[in-house]
C-alpha cells in the first residue's frame, strides 16, 4: 500500500512551492494534476514518474470527481508515492474534502502538503495587507460560482471591515459589480483584479466597485480582492466607506 500526498502547487511561481512539496514531487511515482498547475511547477516532477492531467479543459471535465477519488484509491495499491497536485492550497476550493473522505474510507494512508493559496499570491503581488488593522477585521475567501444552495454566497458574513477575496470570478465583471452593488457595497469601495498572480503573465488592475463593471476581462486564472484594504492609500480611507447607503448586506450583518 502506498501513500497519497495531496500537494499544494501554489499560485504559479515554482519557487513558491514548499520545500516539502518539492521533495514529494521529486520522489513521486505517479502524479495526478489539475489544469491550473503551471508548466513551471510540472517540470519539478521526478523524471520517470507518470504524469496524468485530470483537470478541466474549456469547461469539459476530463474525469469526474468520483473517478478521481477511485483512481487515487486504486493507484495507492500499486504505487508507493502517489501525488494529487492542486493549484494553490489543496484545501481551498480544491475538492480535497471529497478525496480525503474516499481515502479515509478505503483505509489509504494520506498526507496533505499545504500550498500558498491564490488569495495570498495575489495579495502579495498587489502589495495588499488583507487584514490591515486600519481597515479590516476579517477576510472572507469565497466565490460566486458555487452550484448548490446550501453553500451559496452568504452576504450576512460581510461587514464594512471585511476583506472579500473572490475566487473564480468566471462571470463578467459587470455581473460581479452588480451583485456587489445590490448587496450594498458602495460604488467607490476599492477592488483589485489579479490575473495569473506570481507568474510572468501576472496582471493587476486597481479599480472600485463602479469601475469594475467597465474593466476589460483579464486572462484566467484571476481573482478579485474587494474592500477598504484594496485602496492605494488605506490611511486616507478611515470609516468613509459604507456609511452612506447601508444596503441589505450591512443591515443583515448587524443582526446578531
Ligand atoms: N486551490 C486553489 C484554488 C482553486 S480554484 C488555491 O488555493 O488557490 C481556482 C481559482 O483560483 C481560479 O479561478 C482563480 O480565481 C484562483 N487562482 C488560482 N491561481 C491563481 C493565480 N495565479 N492568480 C489569480 N488567481 C488564481
py3Dmol code that shows the C-alpha trace and the ligand (Angstrom):
import py3Dmol

protein = """\
ATOM      1  CA  UNK A   1       0.000   0.000   0.000  1.00  0.00           C
ATOM      2  CA  UNK A   2       1.362   3.384  -0.989  1.00  0.00           C
ATOM      3  CA  UNK A   3       0.669   6.812   0.404  1.00  0.00           C
ATOM      4  CA  UNK A   4      -1.286   9.586  -1.287  1.00  0.00           C
ATOM      5  CA  UNK A   5       0.028  13.138  -0.954  1.00  0.00           C
ATOM      6  CA  UNK A   6      -2.423  15.969  -1.584  1.00  0.00           C
ATOM      7  CA  UNK A   7       0.028  18.678  -2.535  1.00  0.00           C
ATOM      8  CA  UNK A   8      -0.488  22.421  -2.966  1.00  0.00           C
ATOM      9  CA  UNK A   9       1.292  23.706  -6.059  1.00  0.00           C
ATOM     10  CA  UNK A  10       0.974  27.341  -5.014  1.00  0.00           C
ATOM     11  CA  UNK A  11      -0.238  30.180  -7.221  1.00  0.00           C
ATOM     12  CA  UNK A  12       2.143  29.572 -10.113  1.00  0.00           C
ATOM     13  CA  UNK A  13       5.775  30.501  -9.484  1.00  0.00           C
ATOM     14  CA  UNK A  14       7.695  27.249  -8.923  1.00  0.00           C
ATOM     15  CA  UNK A  15       9.840  28.740  -6.169  1.00  0.00           C
ATOM     16  CA  UNK A  16       6.709  29.416  -4.144  1.00  0.00           C
ATOM     17  CA  UNK A  17       6.238  25.697  -3.509  1.00  0.00           C
ATOM     18  CA  UNK A  18       7.121  24.473  -0.040  1.00  0.00           C
ATOM     19  CA  UNK A  19      10.330  22.516   0.375  1.00  0.00           C
ATOM     20  CA  UNK A  20       8.194  19.521   1.329  1.00  0.00           C
ATOM     21  CA  UNK A  21       6.115  19.796  -1.838  1.00  0.00           C
ATOM     22  CA  UNK A  22       9.282  19.781  -3.958  1.00  0.00           C
ATOM     23  CA  UNK A  23      10.616  16.723  -2.095  1.00  0.00           C
ATOM     24  CA  UNK A  24       7.360  14.865  -2.624  1.00  0.00           C
ATOM     25  CA  UNK A  25       7.304  15.749  -6.334  1.00  0.00           C
ATOM     26  CA  UNK A  26      10.904  14.569  -6.693  1.00  0.00           C
ATOM     27  CA  UNK A  27      10.056  11.181  -5.212  1.00  0.00           C
ATOM     28  CA  UNK A  28       6.682  10.719  -6.924  1.00  0.00           C
ATOM     29  CA  UNK A  29       5.847   7.526  -8.791  1.00  0.00           C
ATOM     30  CA  UNK A  30       2.695   8.993 -10.267  1.00  0.00           C
ATOM     31  CA  UNK A  31       1.179  12.489 -10.268  1.00  0.00           C
ATOM     32  CA  UNK A  32      -2.447  13.420 -10.918  1.00  0.00           C
ATOM     33  CA  UNK A  33      -2.629  17.157 -11.513  1.00  0.00           C
ATOM     34  CA  UNK A  34      -5.207  19.837 -12.228  1.00  0.00           C
ATOM     35  CA  UNK A  35      -5.229  22.046 -15.293  1.00  0.00           C
ATOM     36  CA  UNK A  36      -4.367  25.023 -13.081  1.00  0.00           C
ATOM     37  CA  UNK A  37      -0.888  23.758 -12.178  1.00  0.00           C
ATOM     38  CA  UNK A  38       1.690  25.794 -14.085  1.00  0.00           C
ATOM     39  CA  UNK A  39       4.109  24.168 -16.555  1.00  0.00           C
ATOM     40  CA  UNK A  40       6.985  25.563 -14.483  1.00  0.00           C
ATOM     41  CA  UNK A  41       5.794  23.519 -11.484  1.00  0.00           C
ATOM     42  CA  UNK A  42       5.190  20.369 -13.537  1.00  0.00           C
ATOM     43  CA  UNK A  43       8.860  20.472 -14.522  1.00  0.00           C
ATOM     44  CA  UNK A  44       9.775  19.689 -10.882  1.00  0.00           C
ATOM     45  CA  UNK A  45       8.190  16.227 -11.058  1.00  0.00           C
ATOM     46  CA  UNK A  46      10.642  13.306 -10.917  1.00  0.00           C
ATOM     47  CA  UNK A  47      11.760  12.037 -14.307  1.00  0.00           C
ATOM     48  CA  UNK A  48      10.237   8.654 -14.869  1.00  0.00           C
ATOM     49  CA  UNK A  49       7.109   9.458 -12.882  1.00  0.00           C
ATOM     50  CA  UNK A  50       3.791   9.009 -14.650  1.00  0.00           C
ATOM     51  CA  UNK A  51       2.036  12.360 -15.062  1.00  0.00           C
ATOM     52  CA  UNK A  52      -1.723  12.382 -15.517  1.00  0.00           C
ATOM     53  CA  UNK A  53      -3.775  15.502 -16.229  1.00  0.00           C
ATOM     54  CA  UNK A  54      -7.167  15.124 -14.579  1.00  0.00           C
ATOM     55  CA  UNK A  55      -8.141  18.764 -14.978  1.00  0.00           C
ATOM     56  CA  UNK A  56     -10.763  20.620 -16.885  1.00  0.00           C
ATOM     57  CA  UNK A  57     -10.333  21.867 -20.419  1.00  0.00           C
ATOM     58  CA  UNK A  58     -12.615  24.701 -21.503  1.00  0.00           C
ATOM     59  CA  UNK A  59     -15.312  23.628 -19.071  1.00  0.00           C
ATOM     60  CA  UNK A  60     -15.064  19.989 -20.179  1.00  0.00           C
ATOM     61  CA  UNK A  61     -14.026  17.713 -17.333  1.00  0.00           C
ATOM     62  CA  UNK A  62     -11.557  15.008 -18.281  1.00  0.00           C
ATOM     63  CA  UNK A  63     -12.572  12.902 -15.281  1.00  0.00           C
ATOM     64  CA  UNK A  64     -15.408  13.240 -12.797  1.00  0.00           C
ATOM     65  CA  UNK A  65     -14.602  13.828  -9.129  1.00  0.00           C
ATOM     66  CA  UNK A  66     -15.816  10.301  -8.321  1.00  0.00           C
ATOM     67  CA  UNK A  67     -13.479   8.876 -10.945  1.00  0.00           C
ATOM     68  CA  UNK A  68     -10.561  10.828  -9.488  1.00  0.00           C
ATOM     69  CA  UNK A  69     -11.390   9.604  -5.971  1.00  0.00           C
ATOM     70  CA  UNK A  70     -11.495   5.996  -7.174  1.00  0.00           C
ATOM     71  CA  UNK A  71      -8.292   6.448  -9.147  1.00  0.00           C
ATOM     72  CA  UNK A  72      -6.402   7.708  -6.093  1.00  0.00           C
ATOM     73  CA  UNK A  73      -7.553   4.717  -4.048  1.00  0.00           C
ATOM     74  CA  UNK A  74      -6.733   2.130  -6.718  1.00  0.00           C
ATOM     75  CA  UNK A  75      -3.362   3.654  -7.629  1.00  0.00           C
ATOM     76  CA  UNK A  76      -2.277   3.601  -3.985  1.00  0.00           C
ATOM     77  CA  UNK A  77      -2.473  -0.202  -4.165  1.00  0.00           C
ATOM     78  CA  UNK A  78       0.204  -0.389  -6.841  1.00  0.00           C
ATOM     79  CA  UNK A  79       2.376   2.728  -6.367  1.00  0.00           C
ATOM     80  CA  UNK A  80       4.385   3.819  -3.356  1.00  0.00           C
ATOM     81  CA  UNK A  81       4.186   7.606  -3.733  1.00  0.00           C
ATOM     82  CA  UNK A  82       1.003   8.897  -5.302  1.00  0.00           C
ATOM     83  CA  UNK A  83       0.682  12.671  -5.668  1.00  0.00           C
ATOM     84  CA  UNK A  84      -2.519  14.620  -6.150  1.00  0.00           C
ATOM     85  CA  UNK A  85      -1.251  18.029  -7.220  1.00  0.00           C
ATOM     86  CA  UNK A  86      -3.602  21.011  -7.000  1.00  0.00           C
ATOM     87  CA  UNK A  87      -3.195  24.713  -7.631  1.00  0.00           C
ATOM     88  CA  UNK A  88      -2.738  26.989  -4.618  1.00  0.00           C
ATOM     89  CA  UNK A  89      -3.600  25.223  -1.380  1.00  0.00           C
ATOM     90  CA  UNK A  90      -5.317  21.861  -1.763  1.00  0.00           C
ATOM     91  CA  UNK A  91      -7.846  22.650   0.968  1.00  0.00           C
ATOM     92  CA  UNK A  92      -9.185  25.887  -0.546  1.00  0.00           C
ATOM     93  CA  UNK A  93     -11.773  25.411  -3.313  1.00  0.00           C
ATOM     94  CA  UNK A  94      -9.919  22.294  -4.330  1.00  0.00           C
ATOM     95  CA  UNK A  95     -12.422  19.495  -3.657  1.00  0.00           C
ATOM     96  CA  UNK A  96      -9.827  17.867  -1.444  1.00  0.00           C
ATOM     97  CA  UNK A  97     -12.526  17.119   1.121  1.00  0.00           C
ATOM     98  CA  UNK A  98     -14.114  14.552  -1.156  1.00  0.00           C
ATOM     99  CA  UNK A  99     -10.779  12.912  -1.935  1.00  0.00           C
ATOM    100  CA  UNK A 100      -9.786  12.783   1.738  1.00  0.00           C
ATOM    101  CA  UNK A 101     -13.081  11.116   2.592  1.00  0.00           C
ATOM    102  CA  UNK A 102     -12.627   8.487  -0.122  1.00  0.00           C
ATOM    103  CA  UNK A 103      -9.066   7.772   1.046  1.00  0.00           C
ATOM    104  CA  UNK A 104     -10.171   7.513   4.676  1.00  0.00           C
ATOM    105  CA  UNK A 105     -12.999   5.168   3.784  1.00  0.00           C
ATOM    106  CA  UNK A 106     -10.659   2.921   1.807  1.00  0.00           C
ATOM    107  CA  UNK A 107      -8.080   2.980   4.613  1.00  0.00           C
ATOM    108  CA  UNK A 108      -5.434   4.573   2.383  1.00  0.00           C
ATOM    109  CA  UNK A 109      -2.637   6.454   4.122  1.00  0.00           C
ATOM    110  CA  UNK A 110      -2.518  10.121   3.066  1.00  0.00           C
ATOM    111  CA  UNK A 111      -0.834  13.416   3.865  1.00  0.00           C
ATOM    112  CA  UNK A 112      -1.759  16.984   2.949  1.00  0.00           C
ATOM    113  CA  UNK A 113       1.095  19.289   1.950  1.00  0.00           C
ATOM    114  CA  UNK A 114      -0.192  22.861   2.133  1.00  0.00           C
ATOM    115  CA  UNK A 115       0.465  25.447  -0.543  1.00  0.00           C
ATOM    116  CA  UNK A 116       0.203  29.195  -0.960  1.00  0.00           C
ATOM    117  CA  UNK A 117      -3.369  29.868  -1.947  1.00  0.00           C
ATOM    118  CA  UNK A 118      -4.110  32.245  -4.826  1.00  0.00           C
ATOM    119  CA  UNK A 119      -5.530  34.776  -2.340  1.00  0.00           C
ATOM    120  CA  UNK A 120      -2.120  35.119  -0.750  1.00  0.00           C
ATOM    121  CA  UNK A 121      -0.232  35.069  -4.029  1.00  0.00           C
ATOM    122  CA  UNK A 122      -2.500  37.814  -5.349  1.00  0.00           C
ATOM    123  CA  UNK A 123      -2.308  39.896  -2.167  1.00  0.00           C
ATOM    124  CA  UNK A 124       1.479  39.648  -2.277  1.00  0.00           C
ATOM    125  CA  UNK A 125       1.548  40.591  -5.957  1.00  0.00           C
ATOM    126  CA  UNK A 126      -0.549  43.684  -5.330  1.00  0.00           C
ATOM    127  CA  UNK A 127       1.101  44.533  -2.001  1.00  0.00           C
ATOM    128  CA  UNK A 128      -2.195  44.462  -0.131  1.00  0.00           C
ATOM    129  CA  UNK A 129      -2.387  43.579   3.555  1.00  0.00           C
ATOM    130  CA  UNK A 130      -5.613  41.571   3.684  1.00  0.00           C
ATOM    131  CA  UNK A 131      -6.071  42.255   7.392  1.00  0.00           C
ATOM    132  CA  UNK A 132      -4.686  45.815   7.538  1.00  0.00           C
ATOM    133  CA  UNK A 133      -5.716  46.809  11.063  1.00  0.00           C
ATOM    134  CA  UNK A 134      -6.733  50.282   9.928  1.00  0.00           C
ATOM    135  CA  UNK A 135      -9.412  48.946   7.604  1.00  0.00           C
ATOM    136  CA  UNK A 136     -10.258  45.286   8.097  1.00  0.00           C
ATOM    137  CA  UNK A 137     -11.182  42.859  10.833  1.00  0.00           C
ATOM    138  CA  UNK A 138     -11.795  39.726   8.812  1.00  0.00           C
ATOM    139  CA  UNK A 139     -11.040  38.072   5.491  1.00  0.00           C
ATOM    140  CA  UNK A 140     -13.656  36.079   3.624  1.00  0.00           C
ATOM    141  CA  UNK A 141     -12.455  33.693   0.920  1.00  0.00           C
ATOM    142  CA  UNK A 142     -15.400  32.966  -1.297  1.00  0.00           C
ATOM    143  CA  UNK A 143     -16.730  32.518  -4.781  1.00  0.00           C
ATOM    144  CA  UNK A 144     -19.945  33.315  -6.594  1.00  0.00           C
ATOM    145  CA  UNK A 145     -19.729  30.183  -8.682  1.00  0.00           C
ATOM    146  CA  UNK A 146     -20.934  27.553  -6.243  1.00  0.00           C
ATOM    147  CA  UNK A 147     -23.683  25.393  -7.609  1.00  0.00           C
ATOM    148  CA  UNK A 148     -25.519  24.185  -4.560  1.00  0.00           C
ATOM    149  CA  UNK A 149     -27.961  26.149  -2.470  1.00  0.00           C
ATOM    150  CA  UNK A 150     -26.512  25.276   0.923  1.00  0.00           C
ATOM    151  CA  UNK A 151     -23.064  26.620   0.009  1.00  0.00           C
ATOM    152  CA  UNK A 152     -24.199  29.681  -1.935  1.00  0.00           C
ATOM    153  CA  UNK A 153     -22.512  33.012  -1.173  1.00  0.00           C
ATOM    154  CA  UNK A 154     -23.515  34.317   2.254  1.00  0.00           C
ATOM    155  CA  UNK A 155     -23.870  38.095   2.363  1.00  0.00           C
ATOM    156  CA  UNK A 156     -24.548  38.005   6.093  1.00  0.00           C
ATOM    157  CA  UNK A 157     -20.857  37.347   6.736  1.00  0.00           C
ATOM    158  CA  UNK A 158     -19.856  40.658   5.121  1.00  0.00           C
ATOM    159  CA  UNK A 159     -19.306  43.812   7.168  1.00  0.00           C
ATOM    160  CA  UNK A 160     -17.695  47.139   6.219  1.00  0.00           C
ATOM    161  CA  UNK A 161     -14.468  45.812   7.781  1.00  0.00           C
ATOM    162  CA  UNK A 162     -14.444  42.651   5.669  1.00  0.00           C
ATOM    163  CA  UNK A 163     -11.862  41.970   3.010  1.00  0.00           C
ATOM    164  CA  UNK A 164     -13.560  39.824   0.409  1.00  0.00           C
ATOM    165  CA  UNK A 165     -11.423  37.611  -1.799  1.00  0.00           C
ATOM    166  CA  UNK A 166     -13.488  36.205  -4.649  1.00  0.00           C
ATOM    167  CA  UNK A 167     -12.059  33.141  -6.350  1.00  0.00           C
ATOM    168  CA  UNK A 168     -13.034  32.154  -9.869  1.00  0.00           C
ATOM    169  CA  UNK A 169     -14.818  35.305 -10.998  1.00  0.00           C
ATOM    170  CA  UNK A 170     -15.821  33.488 -14.196  1.00  0.00           C
ATOM    171  CA  UNK A 171     -18.756  35.797 -14.605  1.00  0.00           C
ATOM    172  CA  UNK A 172     -18.491  39.049 -16.464  1.00  0.00           C
ATOM    173  CA  UNK A 173     -17.041  41.729 -14.181  1.00  0.00           C
ATOM    174  CA  UNK A 174     -20.206  43.709 -14.833  1.00  0.00           C
ATOM    175  CA  UNK A 175     -22.272  40.952 -13.190  1.00  0.00           C
ATOM    176  CA  UNK A 176     -19.947  40.712 -10.212  1.00  0.00           C
ATOM    177  CA  UNK A 177     -20.070  44.507  -9.785  1.00  0.00           C
ATOM    178  CA  UNK A 178     -23.862  44.406  -9.928  1.00  0.00           C
ATOM    179  CA  UNK A 179     -24.081  41.714  -7.255  1.00  0.00           C
ATOM    180  CA  UNK A 180     -21.785  43.739  -5.006  1.00  0.00           C
ATOM    181  CA  UNK A 181     -23.857  46.898  -5.551  1.00  0.00           C
ATOM    182  CA  UNK A 182     -27.122  45.032  -4.948  1.00  0.00           C
ATOM    183  CA  UNK A 183     -25.690  43.919  -1.619  1.00  0.00           C
ATOM    184  CA  UNK A 184     -24.968  47.497  -0.594  1.00  0.00           C
ATOM    185  CA  UNK A 185     -21.278  47.748  -1.473  1.00  0.00           C
ATOM    186  CA  UNK A 186     -20.619  51.419  -2.255  1.00  0.00           C
ATOM    187  CA  UNK A 187     -19.509  52.337  -5.774  1.00  0.00           C
ATOM    188  CA  UNK A 188     -16.240  53.774  -4.543  1.00  0.00           C
ATOM    189  CA  UNK A 189     -15.220  50.753  -2.458  1.00  0.00           C
ATOM    190  CA  UNK A 190     -11.801  49.756  -3.842  1.00  0.00           C
ATOM    191  CA  UNK A 191     -11.159  46.447  -5.539  1.00  0.00           C
ATOM    192  CA  UNK A 192      -8.254  44.847  -7.321  1.00  0.00           C
ATOM    193  CA  UNK A 193      -8.267  42.195 -10.030  1.00  0.00           C
ATOM    194  CA  UNK A 194      -5.182  39.984 -10.100  1.00  0.00           C
ATOM    195  CA  UNK A 195      -4.666  37.658 -13.050  1.00  0.00           C
ATOM    196  CA  UNK A 196      -2.011  34.933 -13.087  1.00  0.00           C
ATOM    197  CA  UNK A 197      -0.542  36.126  -9.802  1.00  0.00           C
ATOM    198  CA  UNK A 198       3.142  35.332  -9.252  1.00  0.00           C
ATOM    199  CA  UNK A 199       3.713  34.161 -12.856  1.00  0.00           C
ATOM    200  CA  UNK A 200       5.391  36.053 -15.717  1.00  0.00           C
ATOM    201  CA  UNK A 201       1.843  36.558 -17.077  1.00  0.00           C
ATOM    202  CA  UNK A 202       0.707  38.457 -13.985  1.00  0.00           C
ATOM    203  CA  UNK A 203      -1.585  41.480 -14.454  1.00  0.00           C
ATOM    204  CA  UNK A 204      -3.088  43.748 -11.818  1.00  0.00           C
ATOM    205  CA  UNK A 205      -5.961  46.229 -12.192  1.00  0.00           C
ATOM    206  CA  UNK A 206      -6.786  48.714  -9.440  1.00  0.00           C
ATOM    207  CA  UNK A 207     -10.369  49.895  -9.584  1.00  0.00           C
ATOM    208  CA  UNK A 208     -13.515  50.208  -7.468  1.00  0.00           C
ATOM    209  CA  UNK A 209     -16.957  48.600  -7.464  1.00  0.00           C
ATOM    210  CA  UNK A 210     -18.332  51.020 -10.072  1.00  0.00           C
ATOM    211  CA  UNK A 211     -15.198  50.829 -12.226  1.00  0.00           C
ATOM    212  CA  UNK A 212     -15.116  47.019 -12.120  1.00  0.00           C
ATOM    213  CA  UNK A 213     -18.106  46.858 -14.453  1.00  0.00           C
ATOM    214  CA  UNK A 214     -16.090  48.548 -17.194  1.00  0.00           C
ATOM    215  CA  UNK A 215     -12.811  46.670 -16.836  1.00  0.00           C
ATOM    216  CA  UNK A 216     -11.630  44.536 -19.690  1.00  0.00           C
ATOM    217  CA  UNK A 217     -11.634  40.839 -18.794  1.00  0.00           C
ATOM    218  CA  UNK A 218      -8.181  39.579 -17.789  1.00  0.00           C
ATOM    219  CA  UNK A 219      -6.986  36.055 -18.623  1.00  0.00           C
ATOM    220  CA  UNK A 220      -7.853  33.217 -16.206  1.00  0.00           C
ATOM    221  CA  UNK A 221      -6.982  32.349 -13.558  1.00  0.00           C
ATOM    222  CA  UNK A 222      -7.895  35.607 -11.902  1.00  0.00           C
ATOM    223  CA  UNK A 223      -9.366  36.679  -8.594  1.00  0.00           C
ATOM    224  CA  UNK A 224     -10.802  39.786  -7.044  1.00  0.00           C
ATOM    225  CA  UNK A 225      -9.883  41.454  -3.754  1.00  0.00           C
ATOM    226  CA  UNK A 226     -12.634  43.789  -2.552  1.00  0.00           C
ATOM    227  CA  UNK A 227     -12.541  46.035   0.495  1.00  0.00           C
ATOM    228  CA  UNK A 228     -11.026  49.060   2.126  1.00  0.00           C
ATOM    229  CA  UNK A 229      -7.632  47.339   2.276  1.00  0.00           C
ATOM    230  CA  UNK A 230      -7.537  47.437  -1.541  1.00  0.00           C
ATOM    231  CA  UNK A 231      -7.207  51.233  -1.540  1.00  0.00           C
ATOM    232  CA  UNK A 232      -3.951  52.721  -2.766  1.00  0.00           C
ATOM    233  CA  UNK A 233      -3.767  54.725   0.472  1.00  0.00           C
ATOM    234  CA  UNK A 234      -5.532  52.835   3.229  1.00  0.00           C
ATOM    235  CA  UNK A 235      -4.585  55.545   5.733  1.00  0.00           C
ATOM    236  CA  UNK A 236      -6.825  58.013   3.900  1.00  0.00           C
ATOM    237  CA  UNK A 237      -9.863  55.796   3.920  1.00  0.00           C
ATOM    238  CA  UNK A 238     -10.884  55.856   7.559  1.00  0.00           C
ATOM    239  CA  UNK A 239     -14.514  54.991   8.052  1.00  0.00           C
ATOM    240  CA  UNK A 240     -15.689  56.777   4.931  1.00  0.00           C
ATOM    241  CA  UNK A 241     -16.886  53.717   3.081  1.00  0.00           C
ATOM    242  CA  UNK A 242     -20.168  52.005   3.846  1.00  0.00           C
ATOM    243  CA  UNK A 243     -21.516  54.922   5.810  1.00  0.00           C
ATOM    244  CA  UNK A 244     -23.561  56.364   3.009  1.00  0.00           C
ATOM    245  CA  UNK A 245     -26.201  53.912   1.951  1.00  0.00           C
ATOM    246  CA  UNK A 246     -26.251  50.796   4.048  1.00  0.00           C
ATOM    247  CA  UNK A 247     -27.625  48.078   1.780  1.00  0.00           C
ATOM    248  CA  UNK A 248     -29.044  44.682   2.623  1.00  0.00           C
ATOM    249  CA  UNK A 249     -25.615  43.238   3.354  1.00  0.00           C
ATOM    250  CA  UNK A 250     -24.819  45.769   6.085  1.00  0.00           C
ATOM    251  CA  UNK A 251     -28.283  45.543   7.554  1.00  0.00           C
ATOM    252  CA  UNK A 252     -28.187  41.783   7.681  1.00  0.00           C
ATOM    253  CA  UNK A 253     -24.669  41.811   9.060  1.00  0.00           C
ATOM    254  CA  UNK A 254     -25.755  43.935  12.017  1.00  0.00           C
ATOM    255  CA  UNK A 255     -28.434  41.445  13.088  1.00  0.00           C
ATOM    256  CA  UNK A 256     -26.957  39.011  15.555  1.00  0.00           C
TER     257      UNK A 256
END
"""
ligand_1 = """\
26
LIG
N -6.878 25.689 -4.523
C -6.666 26.921 -5.238
C -7.947 27.499 -5.802
C -8.614 26.647 -6.841
S -9.993 27.431 -7.562
C -5.976 27.930 -4.338
O -5.842 27.705 -3.122
O -5.544 28.955 -4.857
C -9.293 28.216 -8.964
C -9.341 29.715 -8.831
O -8.250 30.184 -8.052
C -9.186 30.441 -10.136
O -10.369 30.510 -10.863
C -8.751 31.822 -9.661
O -9.832 32.570 -9.163
C -7.861 31.449 -8.493
N -6.433 31.402 -8.891
C -5.639 30.324 -8.934
N -4.386 30.658 -9.307
C -4.385 31.994 -9.483
C -3.390 32.939 -9.839
N -2.131 32.581 -10.098
N -3.758 34.237 -9.933
C -5.008 34.632 -9.670
N -5.988 33.787 -9.318
C -5.692 32.480 -9.212
"""
view = py3Dmol.view(width=600, height=400)
view.addModel(protein, "pdb")
view.setStyle({"model": 0}, {"cartoon": {"style": "trace"}})
view.addModel(ligand_1, "xyz")
view.setStyle({"model": 1}, {"stick": {}})
view.zoomTo()
view.show()
